[in-house]
Amino acid sequence: MSRRINQPLTYEDYARLPSDRNRYELLAGVLHVTPAPSPLHQRVSKRLQRRLEAHFEARGLGEVFNAPIDVILTRQDVVQPDLVVVTDPAQVSARAIEGAPPLVVEVLSPATRRYDRTTKMTRLAELGVAHFWIVDPEDRRLECYRLESGRYRLVLRAGGDEVVEHPDFPGLLLTLGAIWP
């Protein structure tokens, strides 16, 4: 791909990237590359996915997807969240999830910790993703944020073996001890 460095990349540029073990994302036209996640990361993600599926899919409230899957937010913003919940089937196209989903979940890893908490979180808020969760396997902590006035506000923080119910998703009970290996 040949682009001048000062020009933002687009979805078309993104679609031409190599298929390798890296995760590629575009935020405001800037390419971000991170390595494949660790087994710890994947275990936590898989266990949380099962609980989200039990809530959203089993009740017909939506569908849960796991990485790698493209979420196209704009022509210059394409992300691959660890988990994404889609409640509008029209957002799921043949190529990706298109538009802001109601919930994006990022499981932190050493390579993504700062990026997920700053760059990605800020941009997803700007683009209207209603809920952003951060799962920290090392600290055994869950943080749930809700979009309010264009910024994320922390609405739930829990850790260890706590059992929590999310205030915006009635009936979504999470036994956190069950997601940590």
N, C-alpha and C positions, 0 to 999 in steps of 0.2 A: 504494500500500500504506500503510495507516495503522496504525502500531504505536507504542506509547509507547517512548521512547528507552531506557528501562531494562529492557525486556523482550527476551530473546534471540529472534532470528529462527529460523524453522524451514525445513525443506525446502519446505513449501507456500508460504511467503513468497518464498523463493528462486526457485521455479518461476514466479512472477509478475513477475520482473524483466524489464526490456526487453531485446530482442535487438539489441544495438548492438556497436560495436567494442571494448568493454571486456570484461575478464575479471572475473567475479564469483565469489567464494568465501565460504563461511561457515565460520568456525572458532569453536567454542564459542558459536554463535549470533550472532557479530559479523560484519558484512558487510565484506569487503575488496574493493576495486576497483582494478584495474591496467589500464593501456592495452594495446592490442594490441602484440605483440612486433615487433621490428625484423626486417629481412631477414637480418641476420647471425645473430640468434637462431634464426630459422626454418631457415636453411641448416644450422646445427650440429645442430639438433633432427632434421631430416630425415635427415641423414647418419648420426647415431647410431641413429635408428629402423631404418634399413636393416640395420645390423649386428646389432641386437637381434633383428630379424625372422629374419635368417639363422641365428641361434643358436636362439631359442625356437620360432619357427613352423616352420622347415624341419625341425626334429627332433621336432616334435609335443609340445614341452614347454609350450607356452602361446601366448598371443596378445598382440601389442603394439598399443596404441592411442595415438593422439596427440591433443593438444588441438585444439579444445575437446571434451572429453567429461567428463560429471559422474561423480565417484566419491563415492557417498553412504556415508559412514562411520558417521554417526549422523543422527538427525533434525535436529540442529543443526550438523552438520559435512559440508559438501559442497565438494570441491575439484576443480580442473581442472588436473591435472599436465600438464607438457609431454609426458611419455611415461609410460605405465603398462603393466606386464606383468601379465597375469592368467593363472594356471595352472589355475584351477578354472572351467570353462565355466558352472557354475551361478551364478557371480557376475555374469554379463552378462545383464541384463534388458532389456526393451524401452525402459526410460527411462534406464538408466545402468549403471555398474559398482557393485555393491552389496556393501559390506563391504571390509575391508582387503586390498588386493592385496599380493603379495609384494615388488613393486618399483615405486617411484615415482622418476621422474627429473625434476629441475628444471634448466633451462638458465637461467643468470643473465642478467639484463638490468639496466641502471641503475635502472629503476623497481622491480625486485623483489629486488635483491641482498640487502638487509637483511631483508626480510620472509621470503624463502625460507630464509635461514640461521638465523633466530630463531623467529619466531612459527609459521610453517608446519612447520618441522622439529620443533620441540618438540611441537606438537599431533599430528603424524603418529606420533611415537614413543608418545605417550600412548594413541593409538588402535590401536596394534599393527601398523603397517606395518613389515614385517620388514627391508626394505632401502630406503635413501634415498640417491640419488646427486645430487651437485651438479656441473654442468658449467659451467665459466667460460670463455666464448669469448674474452674480453679477455685473460685470463692464460694461455689454452690449457692448462687444468688440469681434471682429473677427480678428484673425491673420492667415495669409496664408503663408506657407513656401514652398519653392521649393528646391529639392535636387540638390546640386551643389558640385562636387568634394567630395562626401561622407559626406557632412554636409548640414543641412538645412539653407537656407538664407531667411530672411523675404522679401516677395515680395508685401504684402498688409496688411495694418492694418487699420481698420475702426471701428467705433462704433456708438452708439446711433441710430439715425434714418437715417444715411447716406445710399445712394444708390451707390453700387460699382459694377464694372465689373472686373472680375478676368483676369489678363493679359495673362494667359495661356489657358483659356477656353473662346474663343470668343463667345459673346452672353450670357454668364452667368452673368446676372444682379441680384444682391441681394439687396432687400430693407430691411435693417437690422431691422428697426422698426417693421416689420411684423413678425420677429421671436421671439421678446421679449414679454413675457406675460404682 
